[in-house]
Amino acid sequence: MTSTTSRPKLIIFDCDGVLVDSEPLSIRVLVETMASLGVPMSARQCYELFLGRSFMSMKLTLLEKFNLELTDKQIEGMRTQLSDLYRRELLPIAGVARTLETLAIPCCVASSSFPDRIRLSLEVTGLSRFFGDHIFSASMVANGKPAPDLFLHAASRMGQAPKDCLVIEDSPAGLEAARTAAMRSFAFLGGSHAASAGLRETIAPMRPTCIFERMEDLPRLISELSS
């Protein structure tokens, strides 16, 4: 782990795959939708192309790579299907509630999802109480991850300089956004999608400040930043 001399003043959490174990549900809906439209894709392909990216980025990739432009009806169908899945099956990342209870540093969420999806995720998993209104979405900025806009927006709204922020991310796009924003980053590989998405092999060369798999380890890892 790269050493530094100061502890963060703000922790910026990604949501999907970091706070909630939602990525397999999202990919399930996407794979099924693509198959129904005659564009078969594997889960691994979907992870490589779309993990951590905004919905607008996904739409652009589908158009550029597959000449597929989703209709408003198809998009709404995907959103409805995913919301129903979240209400039935979504779980928090193991140990995340205990970890959030012990952190004595201000926290916020900065996610590529739409605000209503972020709030639904936090509500059904019982995590809303830790963040209140400190929730930021890619829909609030001009460019989503891997651009730094969202993290810079979150830091500004929370009153902190980028150098004093620590980003917790699971996606290459999110880690790139943190690097470009001049923020430290911890790569979390404890989501159930991490192995099937091949995240460790992709993320290790990006040299985040730390790579970890157990959310319970986060307080200790943060304390070690100033040791």
C-alpha positions, 0 to 999 in steps of 0.5 A: 500500500502506498504510504501518505502522511495524512488521513482523508477528510472525506470518504467517497463511496461508489454504490454498486458493488461497493455498498450494495451487491447489485452488479450481478443483478444489473448484468443479468437484466442487461444480458437478457435485454441484449439477447432479446434484441438479437445482440447476445453478450456474455456477462464477462463482456458486459462487465468489461464494457459497462462496469462503473459507467453511466447509463449515457455511456452505456447507450453510446457504447451500444450504438458505436459497437453494436449499432443498437439504439435503445428505445425509450420503451426498452430503457423504461422496461430495463429500469422497471425490471431492475427496480423489481429485482432490487426490491426482491433480491438486493443485499448490502455488501457483507460487513458494510453497515458495521463499517459505516457505523465505526467510521468517524470521517464524513462520507458520501456516495458518488455513483454512475446510477440515477439518483432514484436508483441509488436511493432505492439501493440504499433504502432496501439494504438499510444503508440510507441512514448513513448518507442522508442527502449526501448522494451524488449521481453522474446525472448531476455532471457533464461527464460520467466516470471515467471522467473526474467530474462526479468525484470533483462535484461530490468533493466540492459539495462536501467542502473538501479538496480533492487531495483530502478525499479517499474514493472507494471503488470497484470498477476500472472506470471509477478508479481512473476517475479518482486518479484524474481527480487527484484523489487517493483510491481503495479498490474494493474486490469483495462484491460477488461479481469481482471474480467473474468480472476479472477485476483483480487482473484489470485493476492491479496494474492501475496501482490504486492506493490499496486493494482489499476484499473485506469491508470490515478491514476499511477502518484499519486500512484508513488508519494506516494511511497516516502511519 
